[in-house]
Structures are given as structure tokens and as C-alpha cells.
Amino acid sequence: MVEPIASFEGAVVRVKTMADGSPRFEFEAPEQAISQMQVLAEAQAERRYLRVIVLDADKWNEYERNL
């Protein structure tokens, strides 16, 4: 299995359209995700384009139990 660049549970805070028409998504996460915040900040600083996979937390937990 490929390890994700970051993995945390969270909630959507805001979804909006920017002036150029591109979407912007904002998420919130618990304090346990602070280590993931650093990884994502580094990816942002390196201007890396990421593929984000979003799953409902309950479905992800079900997936993990069945590995």
C-alpha cells in the first residue's frame, strides 16, 4: 500500500470560488494533526501539486479494519 503524504480526520470549514474561478477548500482538524500540518506546509512551500483523497472518516476506518 502507498503511504499518504498526510492523513488526518477533519471537517470542511469553507468551500468557495476564487476570483479566477478556481475552487478553494478549507478543512479543520484536531491537535493530533499538527505533525501532518508540517508535512503539508512543506509541500506548499515546495509548490508541489498534490492529489488529495478524501474519505468519510467512518468509511476510512472500515477500510483500515479490512486491510
matplotlib code that plots the C-alpha trace (Angstrom):
import matplotlib.pyplot as plt

x = [0.0, 1.3, 1.7, -0.2, 1.7, -0.7, -3.7, -6.0, -9.6, -11.2, -14.2, -14.9, -14.8, -15.4, -15.8, -15.6, -14.8, -11.8, -11.9, -10.3, -13.0, -10.8, -12.2, -10.7, -11.4, -10.6, -10.5, -10.2, -8.5, -7.8, -4.5, -3.3, -2.9, -0.2, 2.5, 0.6, 0.3, 4.1, 4.2, 1.5, 3.3, 6.5, 4.6, 3.1, 6.5, 7.9, 4.9, 4.1, 0.8, -0.9, -3.6, -5.9, -8.0, -10.9, -13.0, -15.7, -13.8, -16.1, -15.5, -11.8, -11.8, -13.8, -11.3, -8.4, -10.0, -10.3, -6.7]
y = [0.0, 3.5, 5.7, 9.0, 12.3, 13.2, 11.5, 13.1, 13.3, 16.7, 18.7, 21.0, 24.6, 26.5, 25.9, 29.0, 30.1, 32.4, 35.4, 33.4, 30.7, 28.1, 26.4, 26.7, 24.2, 24.7, 22.0, 21.9, 19.0, 18.1, 18.8, 15.3, 16.5, 19.0, 16.7, 16.5, 20.3, 20.5, 18.0, 19.9, 23.3, 21.8, 20.6, 24.1, 25.8, 23.5, 24.4, 20.6, 19.8, 17.1, 14.5, 14.6, 11.6, 12.4, 9.7, 9.9, 9.1, 6.1, 4.6, 5.1, 3.3, 0.5, 0.3, 0.2, -2.6, -4.7, -4.4]
z = [0.0, -0.8, 2.3, 2.0, 2.4, 5.2, 6.9, 9.5, 10.4, 10.0, 8.8, 5.9, 7.1, 3.9, 0.2, -2.1, -5.6, -6.1, -8.5, -11.3, -10.9, -9.2, -6.1, -2.6, 0.2, 3.9, 6.5, 10.3, 12.2, 15.8, 17.5, 16.6, 13.0, 13.9, 12.6, 9.3, 9.2, 8.9, 6.1, 4.2, 4.9, 3.4, 0.3, 0.0, 0.3, -2.4, -4.6, -5.0, -6.7, -4.7, -5.3, -2.3, -1.5, 0.8, 2.5, 5.1, 8.4, 9.2, 5.7, 6.1, 9.5, 7.9, 5.0, 7.5, 9.6, 6.4, 5.3]

ax = plt.figure().add_subplot(projection="3d")
ax.plot(x, y, z, "-o")
ax.set_aspect("equal")
plt.show()
